[in-house]
Amino acid sequence: MRNLLFLTILVVPVSAQWFDYPTKGIPRLPDGKANMTAPVPKTADGKPDLSGVWLGDQWSPAGRRPNPPGGGGRGGGAPEMLPWAQKVFDERRATSLRDDPEARCMPQGVPKASTLPYPFEIVNASNKTLILFEMYSLRRQIFTDGRELPKDPKDYAQPSWMGYSVGKWDGDDFVVTTAGVNDQVWNIDLAGHPHSDALRITERYHRVDFGHMDVNVTIDDSKTYAKPWNMPVMRYTLLPDTDLFEFVCEKNIDPQHMGAK
C-alpha cells in the first residue's frame, strides 16, 4: 500500500478507488510481491512497454533503487541563464518560490508535473501515448503517428499547459519532443527555472527493468538560456497493484500567507 503525500499549502480531498488490487500480468516473487527486477515487458511490436503507474524515486516509493544519482544526467549541471532569466530565478529563490501558481491550484507543465510527489500513469493508445497525472488530474498526450512539431512558436494555434508532444523510438529509448508551452507555466522544474515561448523539451524514457525507469531531459530555450542544458536524471519506480486516486485541489482563499514551510 503506497503512502499519500500532500503539500501543506493545499486542501486535497482524496478518495481511493482500488487499493492493493492484484494487477494481471505482473511477474511475482514467491511471496507474491512484484518482481521489480524482472525483465522489461514488451509491447506487441517488440518495443519496451512503458505503461504503468510511476512515482519519482525522490519521494521514496517502495522498491526504489538504492543510491540515487547525485544529479547531472547526461552531462547536466546548473544552466547558464541569460540576464533577465537569472534575475527572475534569483528573485524566486529569495522568496522561496512563494508566488508559484501551484499554491493556487493552477496546472503544472512539462517536465515539472512528473517531478511532484504524486504518481502518474503511462497508457498506450493507438497512435499516441497518454500520461495521466494524479495531481490536478492533468493529462498529456504524446503523438506517435509520425507528425512533426511546428518550428516556429507562432505556428501553434493555442499554446497549452502541457505543450504539444511527439514521440518516436530510438532503440530502446522513447524520445519525446515538446514545444508550444504557454506563458502561464511559471516554472519548468521544482527549482523555479523560467522559460520563454522558444522552449523545446526533449525527454528520453528508458525502462531499466520491470520496476524501474530513467528519464533524461534536455532543455533548449535560446531566449532564456545561453545553451541547451540537461536536467539531473529522473529516476522512477513502478507502483504495482494500485491506481491513481481522484485529486481535487481547492483554491486557497488566503494566498498572501502562502510560503515555504
C-alpha positions as CSV (number, residue, x, y, z in Angstrom):
1,M,0.0,0.0,0.0
2,R,1.5,3.3,-1.0
3,N,1.6,6.3,1.3
4,L,0.0,9.5,0.2
5,L,2.0,12.7,0.2
6,F,0.4,16.1,0.5
7,L,1.5,19.7,0.0
8,T,0.7,21.6,3.2
9,I,-0.5,24.6,1.3
10,L,-3.2,22.7,-0.4
11,V,-6.6,21.4,0.6
12,V,-6.7,18.0,-1.1
13,P,-9.7,15.7,-0.6
14,V,-8.8,12.2,-1.9
15,S,-10.9,9.2,-2.3
16,A,-9.4,5.8,-3.2
17,Q,-10.6,3.6,-5.9
18,W,-9.0,0.2,-5.7
19,F,-6.2,-0.3,-3.1
20,D,-3.7,-3.1,-3.4
21,Y,-5.7,-4.9,-6.1
22,P,-3.5,-7.6,-7.8
23,T,-2.7,-6.4,-11.4
24,K,-2.7,-9.1,-14.0
25,G,0.5,-9.8,-15.9
26,I,2.9,-8.7,-13.1
27,P,5.8,-11.0,-12.5
28,R,5.7,-12.2,-8.9
29,L,8.2,-13.4,-6.3
30,P,7.4,-16.5,-4.2
31,D,6.0,-14.2,-1.5
32,G,3.5,-12.7,-4.0
33,K,5.2,-9.3,-4.3
34,A,6.0,-7.8,-7.7
35,N,9.4,-8.8,-9.0
36,M,10.8,-5.3,-9.6
37,T,14.0,-6.6,-11.3
38,A,12.3,-8.9,-13.8
39,P,13.0,-8.2,-17.5
40,V,11.5,-5.2,-19.2
41,P,8.0,-6.1,-20.6
42,K,7.5,-5.6,-24.4
43,T,4.6,-4.4,-26.5
44,A,3.2,-6.4,-29.4
45,D,5.7,-4.7,-31.8
46,G,8.7,-5.6,-29.6
47,K,9.2,-2.2,-28.0
48,P,9.7,-1.7,-24.3
49,D,6.3,-1.3,-22.6
50,L,6.4,1.9,-20.5
51,S,2.8,1.5,-19.2
52,G,2.1,1.5,-15.5
53,V,1.8,3.8,-12.5
54,W,5.1,5.5,-11.7
55,L,6.5,7.7,-8.9
56,G,9.8,9.6,-8.7
57,D,12.4,8.0,-6.5
58,Q,13.0,11.2,-4.6
59,W,9.6,10.6,-2.9
60,S,10.8,7.2,-1.6
61,P,8.5,4.7,-3.2
62,A,8.7,1.1,-2.1
63,G,11.2,-0.9,-4.2
64,R,13.2,2.1,-5.5
65,R,16.8,1.6,-6.4
66,P,19.4,2.4,-3.8
67,N,21.9,5.3,-4.1
68,P,20.0,7.7,-6.3
69,P,22.4,9.7,-8.6
70,G,23.6,13.0,-7.4
71,G,22.4,14.8,-10.5
72,G,23.6,15.8,-13.9
73,G,22.0,13.2,-16.1
74,R,23.8,13.2,-19.5
75,G,26.3,16.0,-18.9
76,G,23.9,18.0,-16.7
77,G,24.7,20.8,-14.3
78,A,23.5,24.3,-13.4
79,P,22.2,26.1,-16.5
80,E,23.7,29.3,-17.8
81,M,20.8,31.8,-17.8
82,L,20.5,35.0,-19.8
83,P,20.5,38.1,-17.5
84,W,16.7,38.5,-17.4
85,A,16.2,34.8,-16.5
86,Q,18.9,34.9,-13.9
87,K,17.2,37.9,-12.2
88,V,13.8,36.1,-12.2
89,F,15.3,32.9,-10.9
90,D,17.2,34.7,-8.1
91,E,14.0,36.6,-7.1
92,R,12.1,33.3,-6.9
93,R,14.7,31.6,-4.8
94,A,14.9,34.6,-2.5
95,T,11.2,34.3,-1.8
96,S,11.2,30.5,-1.5
97,L,9.0,30.3,-4.6
98,R,6.2,31.9,-2.7
99,D,4.4,33.1,-5.9
100,D,4.4,29.7,-7.6
101,P,0.8,29.3,-9.0
102,E,0.9,25.7,-7.9
103,A,-0.1,27.0,-4.5
104,R,-3.3,28.3,-6.1
105,C,-4.2,25.0,-7.7
106,M,-3.0,26.1,-11.2
107,P,-1.8,23.3,-13.6
108,Q,1.8,22.4,-13.9
109,G,3.7,22.0,-17.1
110,V,6.4,19.8,-18.6
111,P,8.6,18.4,-17.1
112,K,7.7,19.7,-13.6
113,A,4.4,17.7,-13.5
114,S,6.3,14.4,-13.4
115,T,8.6,15.5,-10.6
116,L,5.9,16.3,-8.0
117,P,5.1,13.9,-5.0
118,Y,2.2,12.3,-6.8
119,P,2.3,9.4,-9.2
120,F,1.4,9.4,-12.9
121,E,0.3,6.7,-15.2
122,I,1.6,5.9,-18.7
123,V,-1.0,4.4,-21.0
124,N,-0.5,3.0,-24.5
125,A,-3.1,4.1,-27.1
126,S,-3.4,4.0,-30.9
127,N,-1.0,6.4,-32.5
128,K,-0.4,8.2,-29.1
129,T,0.9,7.6,-25.6
130,L,-1.1,9.1,-22.7
131,I,0.3,10.3,-19.4
132,L,-2.3,10.8,-16.7
133,F,-1.2,12.7,-13.6
134,E,-2.8,12.2,-10.3
135,M,-2.1,15.7,-9.2
136,Y,-4.6,18.2,-10.5
137,S,-6.0,15.4,-12.7
138,L,-3.8,16.6,-15.6
139,R,-3.4,14.6,-18.8
140,R,-0.8,14.7,-21.5
141,Q,-0.9,13.2,-25.0
142,I,2.2,12.3,-27.0
143,F,1.5,11.7,-30.6
144,T,3.3,8.7,-32.2
145,D,1.8,8.9,-35.7
146,G,4.8,10.4,-37.4
147,R,3.7,14.1,-37.2
148,E,6.3,16.8,-36.6
149,L,6.2,19.8,-34.3
150,P,6.0,23.3,-35.9
151,K,9.4,25.0,-36.0
152,D,8.0,28.5,-35.2
153,P,6.2,29.2,-31.9
154,K,3.8,31.4,-33.9
155,D,2.5,28.3,-35.7
156,Y,0.9,26.9,-32.6
157,A,-2.8,27.8,-32.7
158,Q,-3.0,27.8,-28.9
159,P,0.0,27.3,-26.5
160,S,-1.0,24.9,-23.7
161,W,0.0,24.0,-20.2
162,M,1.4,20.6,-21.3
163,G,2.5,21.9,-24.7
164,Y,2.4,19.7,-27.8
165,S,4.4,16.5,-27.8
166,V,5.5,14.0,-30.4
167,G,7.3,10.7,-29.7
168,K,9.4,8.2,-31.5
169,W,11.6,5.2,-30.6
170,D,15.4,5.4,-30.7
171,G,16.5,1.8,-30.0
172,D,15.0,1.1,-26.5
173,D,14.5,4.8,-25.7
174,F,11.2,6.5,-26.2
175,V,12.2,10.1,-27.3
176,V,9.6,12.8,-26.7
177,T,9.9,16.4,-28.0
178,T,7.6,19.1,-26.6
179,A,7.1,22.7,-27.6
180,G,4.2,25.2,-27.6
181,V,4.1,25.6,-23.8
182,N,2.1,28.6,-22.7
183,D,3.5,31.6,-20.7
184,Q,1.3,30.7,-17.7
185,V,3.6,27.8,-16.9
186,W,5.5,29.6,-14.2
187,N,8.5,27.3,-13.7
188,I,9.6,24.2,-15.6
189,D,11.1,22.4,-12.5
190,L,11.0,22.4,-8.7
191,A,13.9,24.8,-8.6
192,G,12.0,27.6,-10.2
193,H,13.7,27.9,-13.6
194,P,11.8,30.1,-16.0
195,H,11.1,29.7,-19.8
196,S,10.1,31.6,-22.9
197,D,8.0,30.7,-26.0
198,A,11.1,29.2,-27.5
199,L,11.2,26.4,-25.0
200,R,11.8,23.0,-26.5
201,I,12.0,19.9,-24.3
202,T,13.4,16.5,-25.2
203,E,12.8,13.6,-22.9
204,R,14.3,10.1,-23.2
205,Y,12.3,7.4,-21.4
206,H,14.3,4.2,-20.7
207,R,12.7,1.4,-18.8
208,V,15.6,-0.3,-17.0
209,D,13.8,-3.4,-15.8
210,F,10.3,-4.3,-14.8
211,G,10.1,-1.9,-11.9
212,H,12.4,1.0,-12.7
213,M,12.6,3.7,-15.4
214,D,15.0,6.6,-16.1
215,V,14.1,9.8,-17.9
216,N,16.8,12.2,-19.2
217,V,15.5,15.7,-20.0
218,T,17.2,18.3,-22.2
219,I,16.0,21.9,-22.1
220,D,16.6,24.1,-25.2
221,D,15.4,27.7,-24.9
222,S,17.6,30.2,-26.7
223,K,15.6,33.2,-25.2
224,T,16.3,32.1,-21.7
225,Y,19.5,30.0,-21.5
226,A,22.9,30.5,-23.1
227,K,22.9,26.9,-24.4
228,P,20.8,23.7,-24.1
229,W,21.2,22.0,-20.7
230,N,20.4,18.7,-19.2
231,M,18.4,18.3,-16.0
232,P,19.5,15.7,-13.4
233,V,18.5,12.2,-14.5
234,M,15.0,11.5,-13.2
235,R,14.5,8.0,-11.6
236,Y,11.1,6.4,-11.3
237,T,9.7,3.3,-9.6
238,L,6.7,1.3,-10.6
239,L,3.8,1.3,-8.2
240,P,2.2,-2.2,-8.8
241,D,-1.2,-3.3,-7.7
242,T,-2.6,0.3,-7.3
243,D,-4.3,3.0,-9.2
244,L,-4.4,6.8,-9.5
245,F,-6.6,8.5,-6.9
246,E,-9.1,11.2,-7.5
247,F,-7.5,14.6,-6.8
248,V,-9.3,17.8,-6.1
249,C,-7.4,21.0,-5.3
250,E,-9.4,23.7,-3.5
251,K,-8.1,27.2,-4.1
252,N,-6.6,28.7,-1.0
253,I,-8.6,31.8,0.0
254,D,-5.6,33.5,1.7
255,P,-2.8,33.4,-0.9
256,Q,-0.8,36.3,0.7
257,H,0.1,34.0,3.6
258,M,1.4,31.2,1.4
259,G,5.0,30.4,1.7
260,A,7.5,27.6,2.0
261,K,7.3,25.6,5.3
